Amino acid sequence: MTGVRRGRLRPTDDAPAAGERIEPVALLSGVRVEQILSGELADPADYLQDHDEWVVVLSGGAVLEIEGSEVRLSTGEWLVLPAGIPHRLVQTDRGTNWLTVRAPSPTR
């Protein structure tokens, strides 16, 4: 099984009380997979990324603001965020467990 890797995601109770814990899962031909465990946010966090991102909430919930609209995500819901789209993470439930897949934007 040359090149085969196996691992385990961190449990939700490893989430910090505040802020986020980002754990790399895999890097495959420029595509990065990460697990994010969120605590409560002290302040909203603004993002403007140069990569495309797909994110799914494995457990918990969050509120984002994208182009002036509020987007609520709960367990099992996912979102595609194209490169160059400003967005704000407004609120996370303590223990929110995310999986993100980040890929270079084909237009950048």
N, C-alpha and C positions, 0 to 999 in steps of 0.2 A: 504494500500500500504506500508506495513512494509518493511523497508530497501530500498525503492525506493528513489533515489535522482534525483534532477533536477538542471540544471545550464545553464549558458550561457558563451560562449567563449568571451574573450575580443575583442573589435573592433580593426581593423588594425591601426587606428589612435592613439592607446595607445602604439604603438611601440616607443622605445627610439630613440633619434637621432643617438646615437652610442651604440654599445654593444647589449646585449640581455636581454629580460625580460622573465623569465620562470615562468609559472603559472601551478601549479598542477591541474589536472582535475579529476582524479580518481585513486584509488589504489584498484586493484581487484586480490586477490589471488597471490600477488607478482608481478603482471603486473602493471606497472605505466604508466599512460597516462598524457602527459603534452602538453600545448600550449606554443610555443616559438614565441615571437615577436622580430624581428631583426631590428636593425638600421644598419648604415654603420659600417663596421669593420675598426678599426684603423690599426690592424695587423692581419695576418692569425692566426687561432686558431687550435692547434693540439689536437687530441683526440686519446685515446687508452682505450676502455671501456671493462669492464668485464661482460657486458650484451649484449644480442642481441637487436637490435633496428630497428624498422620500422618507417620511417619518410615520411610525405607527405607535399608538399607545397600547402597550401590552397590559397595563393595569393602571388605574388611577384616572386622573383627568387634568386638563389644562385649558386655559383660555389664551388665544392669540389674537392680535389685531393685525389684519392684512388689508392694506389699501383702504383704511377707514372702516372696515367691517370687522365685527367681533366673530371669531370662530371658536366654538367650544368643541373640544375633542374628549371622548371618553373611551373606555376600554374597547379595543378592536377597531377603532376608527383611525384612518390614515389620511395623509395630506401630501401633495407634491408641491414643493416650493422651488420654482425655477430660479436660476441664478439672476441676481440683480433686482429681486423683488424685496423691498424693505418690509420687515415684519417685526412685531414686538411680542415677546412672551410676557403676558400680563399677570397670569396667576397659574400656579400648579398646586395640585393636592400633594401633601407630604407623602412620599413613597411612590410617586408616579414613575412608572417604568416604561421607557421608550426604546425603540430600536430605530436607528437611522441608517440610511444608505445614501452616501454622498458620492456623486460622480461628476467628473469634469463636464461643464456645459459644452455641447457640440458647437455652439455659436460664439464661444469666447476663446 
